[in-house]
Amino acid sequence: MDALLIGYLASICSVTSFVPQVIKVVKSGDTAAISARMYTVTVAGFALWTAFGVLRSEWPIILTNSACFFLAGYILVRKPRE
């Protein structure tokens, strides 16, 4: 199996793992069980991975992490400050 194909399959898994949480937050608005600190670190990590992917011109890394950045960022923005 080609490395690029593995990268794209990993991207699909990573992005789809955040979608149910985003749907739940959109529908219910409930973010009480979500740690703002954890999501802050997660969003920062996705931003850094996206930058890494851009610097290396690695599209699977860029696409996955920028999509996850926006999904996790949406949840973080919806989380009231504690």
N, C-alpha and C positions, 0 to 999 in steps of 0.2 A: 504494500500500500504506500502510495506516495505521501511524503511528509506534508505537502500543502493540503492534501485531502484530509489528513489527520487534523491539521490546524483548523480547517473549516468545520469539521465535525465537532471538535472541542469548542469552537465558537458557538455553534448551535446549542450545545449542552449548557454552556455558561450563561448565555443570554436567556434561554428558556427557564433557567432556574430562578431568575428574578421576576419573570412575568407574573406568576401567580400572586406574589407579594404585592406588586404594583396594582394588579386588578383588585385585590382585597382592599388596599388603601383607597383606591379610587371609589369603589362601591360603598365602603363603610366609613371611610375617613378615620378609622381607628388605627392609631400608631402607638398606643399605650405600651404594648409589649415589645416595642422596637427600641433598641439602645441607640441613642443619638451619637454617643461616642464611637460605637462600633461602626455605624454608618458613615461617620466623618472619616474614619481611618479607611474604610472600604472605598469611599468616593475618591479620596486622595490616592489610594493605590491604583484605582482604575485610571485616574488622570496620568499618573507616572508610567503605567504600562502603555497607555496610548502614546505618550511622548516617546517612550522607548521604541515602540513599533514604528512611529514616524521616522525616527532617527535611523532605523534599520530598514525602512521601506518594506516592512512585513505586514501585508494586508490582513491576514487572519488576526494578528495581534491588534492592529489598529481598529478593525471593525468590531471585534468582540469587546474590547475594553472601552471604546467610545460608546457603544450601545449600553453596556453595563454601567458606565459612568452616568449616563442620562437616566437610566432606570433607578439606580440607587440614589442619584441626586434628587430625583423627584420625591422619593420616599423621605429623604433627609429634609427637604424643604417643607414637606407636609407635617413633619414632626415638630410639635410645639417645643420651644426651648424649656428645659427643665431647670 
